Amino acid sequence: MMTASTSPAARPPLASPPALGAERPVAWPRRSVRKLANGMQVVLAESRAFPKIAAHLYIRSGNAVMAHLVPGLADMTARVVRTGTASRSSRRIEEDLRRMGGDLGTFAGADTTAISIAGLAEFSGGLLELVADLARHASFPDEEFERERRQRLESLRVERTTPGFLANERFRRILFGDHPYAIVAPTEDQVAAYRANELVDFYRRHYAPGNALLLVVGDFAIEELFAQIEKIFGPWQAPTPDVLPVPIPPHTHGRRVHLVHLPGSVQTQVLVGNLAITRRDPDWYRLVLANSIYGGAFHSRLVINIREQKGYTYSPRSSLSPLHQHGYFSVHAAVRNEVAAATLTEIFYELDRMRSLPVSAEELDSARSYLSGVFSLGVATQDGVLAQLSNVYLDRLPEDYLETYREKVRALSADDVLAAARRHFDSANAQIVLVGDREQIAGQAALFGPVTNYDAAGNQI
């Protein structure tokens, strides 16, 4: 029998949740921006919370530089760079890292290549010497080159069966046309045709101090670390590469559907979007906020519509991709074949609603709080600070970009969101990519515009 103390009627009413407290200021690490005599830019951010340092040496050349001649060359070069130098074998590099409590990585994207390292602050000199050795004296051992090439071939074979990869590859080709950003990855034949001398040539042309940015965050005194950097990187000499002209991406008119046939697929990968802007555009803050409300956060309109209300998919999302020269806006969802058309209908419904009516005060305030909170969490670690600083200095943003970010987001209005949606959510000319079984989804695809069909290798069928 239920006693009076446990009866629902006897319980006190639930209190309202407490109001959010005032937003706390971000404690930015003290930083210094300098340039060596050889042209290398150096950004140092002093953060003494942990006895570690994290550093990225960025090369302002990525896969786009050679995309039309040797696709993926910057990526393959970066993979092999870390495997040996004139004085260190791959094994010696790993031993040095263990001794210094270090982690090393190399990677390349469309616009940049990077050598990243992190480790105990007491070994800052040794860690930076290793980075400089890789940047200046990489030896490209034949056996390491062949091993990396085999691994890249295996990963490509897996990617060719992955709907998300196939959708992104087709989408980028449609959006960017003859621009190098159109090429996401090489083919297997192109990787098989790589030659070690091509990697060496890319390395010698692009790994240059005048083409480099060194970012270091961690437990150090700025003047002492800068003196180390001058001693370690000052002797580096190499000519800065020329900046080559590239074609302008095409202007698309009208919605078109690009269907990549993946036989037997029980799901359809949906990708919708259009060209947008970079972080340097005055509309960037407005568009970030508009995207958060539309589909860039878990409580966004797109998630509420096609995940919570319709149950079409678990994790729909929209995103902004600000590359250095151009940016793009995209909407992603993986859905059951039978609801591909219904999903597209809701994607466009929510896009057009963003373009037609101002968002509510509640949505606006929630989105501003979300962006501010995510930003604050993102700079709570050395790696987070490093990532944010890289955005500022690689994209050459204003020096106070990070310090004023939350303030500028907080100042945005519903009219700002509406204006950004109308300018940059190009619903009428959006390009649609569907990856799935053509027999299951061809009829649905045709409801949204002219359809072009491709196989998983990218060939039109």
Secondary structure, DSSP 8 states (H G I E B T S, - for coil): ---TTT-GGGS------------------EEEEEE-TTS-EEEEEE--SSSEEEEEEEES--GGGGTTTSTTHHHHHHHHHTT-BSS--HHHHHHHHHHTT-EEEEEE-SS-EEEEEEEEGGGHHHHHHHHHHHHHHB---HHHHHHHHHHHHHHHHHHTT-HHHHHHHHHHHHHHTTSGGG--S--HHHHHT--HHHHHHHHHHH--GGGEEEEEEESS-HHHHHHHHHHHHTT------------------S-EEEEEE-TT-SEEEEEEEEEE--TTSTTHHHHHHHHIIIIISTTSHHHIIIIIIS-S-S--EEEEEE-SS-EEEEEEEEEEGGGHHHHHHHHHHHHHHHHHS---HHHHHHHHHHHHHHHHHHTSSHHHHHHHHHHHHHTT--TTHHHHHHHHHHT--HHHHHHHHHHH--GGG-EEEEEE-HHHHHHHHGGGS-EEEE-TTS-B-
